[in-house]
Amino acid sequence: MRAPLVVSENAPLVTPPSSPGTPGALSIRAFAFRPGTVAVPRNSLVRWTNDDATPHTVTARGGAFGSKPLAKGTSSRHRFTAPGRYRYFCALHPSMSATLVVR
């Protein structure tokens, strides 16, 4: 018996490791926010890009910011003007969470 093996570009086990990028340029990949915790200076414009085939949101606990569902390849941005610790999650997949620290 033979069967073809198909590997998707966004498969969690074959996703390439993230490379150091621009602070404030975050990704959603393999059902996780990457990096999980990041620090940025005050007044930073932070952009989350969904690299998963599945839609995700970026939703602050407490409602300080939020996005509509993001399709693959789309982004959401928010400018952080106040220092603090911002915890956020995906409203569609609540087990996905991360923290942004604004200095």
N, C-alpha and C positions, 0 to 999 in steps of 0.2 A: 504494500500500500504506500502511495506517495501523496504528499500534500504540500502545497506551496507555503513557504514561510514569508509573511508580510510584516515588515517592521515599519511602524509609523514614525514620522519625524518627531512627533511630540511624545513618544513612549517614554515613561519615566526612567527606564533603565538605560536608554540610549541618548538621553538629553545631555548635550555637552555641558561641562561645568561652566558656571558663570565667570566672566572675566571682570576685572575691576573696571567699573564704568564711571560715569559722571555721578557725583553725589546728587541724590534727588531723582535719579533715573532708576526706578525699581521695576521688577518684572513679576508676573504671576505665571508660574510654570510648575507642572507636575503637582497641581493642587496645593501650591504653597506660595506665599509671598516671599520674594527673594531680594535682598537679605531679610531674614526674619526680624532683626532689630537693626536699625540704622539711626545715626545721628547726623543732623544737618544744621547749618547755621540759621538763625532767625531770618525771616524774609525769603527763605528758599522756596522756589517753585518745584514741587515734587510731582513727578509723573509716573504713574503705574501703567505698564503695558501688559495686556493679556497675551501671553505666548502659548496658552492652552487652547485646545480645540473646543473646550467647554466654556460657556459664558461664566463670568465671575463679577462680583461687585467689590468695591472698596468702601466700607461703611464704618465710620467712627463709632465706637461705643460712646454713648452720650449724645450723638447727633451733631458733632462739630463739623463734619463734612460727610459726603457720600456720593456715590456714583450710580448711574443706571447700570443695568447689566452690560458688561463689556464683551463683545464678540472677539474672536481671535484677531490679533493685530491692531485692535483699537486701544485707546488710552484714556485715562482720566487724569486731570491735573488739579492741584490745590496749592495755594500759596500760604505758608505758615508764618504768620507775623508775630505770634505770641510764643514765648518759650514754654516748654512743658513736655509732658510725656503723653503721647497720643496712641491709644490702643485701638486697633481696627480689625475688621474681620470681613469675610465674604457672607453676605446675607443669604446667598443661595446654598452655601456650604459652610455653616457656622463653625465647623471644626478648624477651618483655615483662619489663622490669626497672626498678627504681627504687631510690632511696636515701633513708633517713630519718635525719636527724642529731638526736640528743637532746642538748641543752645542759645 
